[in-house]
């Protein structure tokens, strides 16, 4: 996993920086200056954009990853690349007239609030288009094993953009409408940057002929589109339903809690960007031994890194919310714990999602996603009405557990492999043991000091079983490298 480890390290660093900038935005700038209503509105707008984006891309970014390694000649690769670039234009030609005519009704259906459609009718579609094409070019870079720059634009750039716009808003250089306009412009500037770099990495010769296996690609794209639409629905329906059922403020509280919990899955986001094309290659060559090795090694590495993040985040929550010190945000304390448990479970599966989406069994993802989307709507409606944002978190956890168990059972049934080994149990037990030891340590003089001391103690205790049980040779080698440097 040399190339995985190398690029994953760069990606983890950029994602870590992105989360730092994002934390400043989410827990300090938004609540302190524009206010939680403004924050809730922007979060809801972007969430609704994510619900529409899969309809534009139609899953072609995943089609590129699956079929690129199967192309034997440059001519075939070039046809594939031009296909994934031009096909969304056909989709847009169908979507834009419908959206122009019925945007208020569409957004009212999605968000449950007609004010979203009436105040910013084209923000959602504009950002959805930019994001859809960004994902296509990012997949372009990933199949050429060039994920670092794309990862920076995906993770760091949007947060720096938001940070800059918030600063401009705070100093009254721009108003809300200008904030929205510059946000759209920033997303298209990002699209231009990744498109230029993608053509620099590989410039395909234009082909007037369609790919030879077009029918197979369209079938795959359609199922991945439906699965992706359902997956995006699952990711953002909770925020949209909170926005519709409760208030803007609750969306802000919930969004901050989700952002904190998402730190647990940051290592996976870094790794999956490079493992996906490698998994596709192993499947296309029918190398099941390589496939199992990728699955188990990625699972162990992610359990170690995500488990450490889980401990640091959840054991410092009280001090963290004390630092935020904004009315109402601490009401989402339990949301972080509940959702981060689900995130850790997802990370423990390693690259299993990549295996399913790149295999001949990808159709199952559609049925898993659709059933999970239906379950998400039912549970969110019931739990949000009953328990507010805590109910949304419980619904999210149940859906995550349900869909992940389905995926594990599928891979075991068809390939007779699973993500776990003898190290997995010792990692989980060590996490629970360390949590129990550190949980009772009270807040010291200042929350910053408490977080620093508690985190140092967590890391120190975590290193003991890491080296004692030899969980991960990759992580141990990385630690040794840093020891030599410093």
HELIX and SHEET records of a PDB file:
HELIX    1   1 UNK A    2  UNK A   24  1                                  23    
HELIX    2   2 UNK A   25  UNK A   34  3                                  10    
HELIX    3   3 UNK A   36  UNK A   57  1                                  22    
HELIX    4   4 UNK A   60  UNK A   68  1                                   9    
HELIX    5   5 UNK A   74  UNK A  111  1                                  38    
HELIX    6   6 UNK A  114  UNK A  119  1                                   6    
HELIX    7   7 UNK A  123  UNK A  143  1                                  21    
HELIX    8   8 UNK A  148  UNK A  151  1                                   4    
HELIX    9   9 UNK A  152  UNK A  157  3                                   6    
HELIX   10  10 UNK A  158  UNK A  170  1                                  13    
HELIX   11  11 UNK A  176  UNK A  201  1                                  26    
HELIX   12  12 UNK A  214  UNK A  245  1                                  32    
HELIX   13  13 UNK A  248  UNK A  261  1                                  14    
HELIX   14  14 UNK A  262  UNK A  265  5                                   4    
HELIX   15  15 UNK A  266  UNK A  284  1                                  19    
HELIX   16  16 UNK A  288  UNK A  315  1                                  28    
HELIX   17  17 UNK A  317  UNK A  324  1                                   8    
HELIX   18  18 UNK A  329  UNK A  332  5                                   4    
HELIX   19  19 UNK A  333  UNK A  347  1                                  15    
HELIX   20  20 UNK A  352  UNK A  358  1                                   7    
HELIX   21  21 UNK A  363  UNK A  387  1                                  25    
HELIX   22  22 UNK A  389  UNK A  415  1                                  27    
HELIX   23  23 UNK A  422  UNK A  439  1                                  18    
HELIX   24  24 UNK A  447  UNK A  468  1                                  22    
HELIX   25  25 UNK A  473  UNK A  485  1                                  13    
END                                                                             
